[in-house]
């Protein structure tokens, strides 16, 4: 497969882990890796505009093909000049295929070896997705990176279910490659590794997908109910086995601790709705731990959310004011708090890249493995930011 639509360079490697820092060049720009992609499910990162995202340091954002097919429709977006023009974002975009969303519609969709049929939740009409139509939809959107349609089984799952899922995902991956894509404009196409928590199935999936020579590879089917330690085990087993010269993406996993663990295993790309969803709910990430802004103890607190943070929110507003907005339910709270949480994530990724370049990820890894606030969170995948 030609690499003109994507170029990935590993610039630095950590001295004690599998971590690497690199540069991913795509048609709409360069992405420094490891990278975190803010989630704009419908083509908008909730409460935060494109200019603010650029100022926060986001090189790439994620949108969701399933949701854009359902509303407003990929044909409409194509007619209006593509997703970049539609959402006013001139940097790279990756689109998830929607496999996770479709397969979460248990009982509301019909699945067969050719594809999946479901009712559009916004109009009730029947929608048919196939491996070919999903890639074509992403071509029509004009994105930089497209994901294949895969089957994402919930965990725990028995071995027969995992085997069927792997075989179907492999067949769909092969069919995805038949869709015509511009060798320069893209999109690049990523295959998705499945296999549940079974090392041998994951190894088989890696081997068979690698033989198809995708532009990049993702680890799917994780953060869907398994314990954090089980997820780490799969990532540590599978990520280093993926082609070393291709980008590696861990789908839907976004707690800071989990990102650092996965980076240490050799993962390059991440996405999650956590920073923006948590911000709207008043749960904020700080250098001293997580802060619930609606707590009464912040009512008279004149300090910023994080005295070590340089974001717009922390430079201008107090905890007292943000609590006031949050209790009111004012939309400004969601915006200011989303800016803060996204800044926290982009700053974390810069710290990670610097640590790798210096050959010392060990301090951040030790932090990730410590219980900073006494309440380790559930890591179950939290879906879309809708």
Secondary structure, DSSP 4 states (H G I P E B T S, - for coil): ---TTEEEEEEEE-SSSS-EEEEEEETTEEEEESEEEEE-TTSS-TT--HHHHHHHT--EEEEEHHHHHHTT-HHHHHHTT-HHHHHT--SEEEEE-SHHHHHT-TTSEEEETTEEEEE-TTT--EEEEEHHHHHHHHHHHT-SEEE-------SS--HHHHHHHHHHHHHHHHHHTTS--BTTTB-EEEEEE--TT-HHHHHHHHHHHHHTT-SEEEE-S-SSS--HHHHHHHHHHHGGGS-TTSEEEETT---HHHHHHHHHTT--EEE-SHHHHHHHTTEEEETTEEEETTSGGGTT--S-S-TT--SHHHHH--HHHHHHHHHHT-HHHHHHHHHHHHHHHHHHHHHHHHHHHTT--HHHHHHHTS-SSS-PPP--------
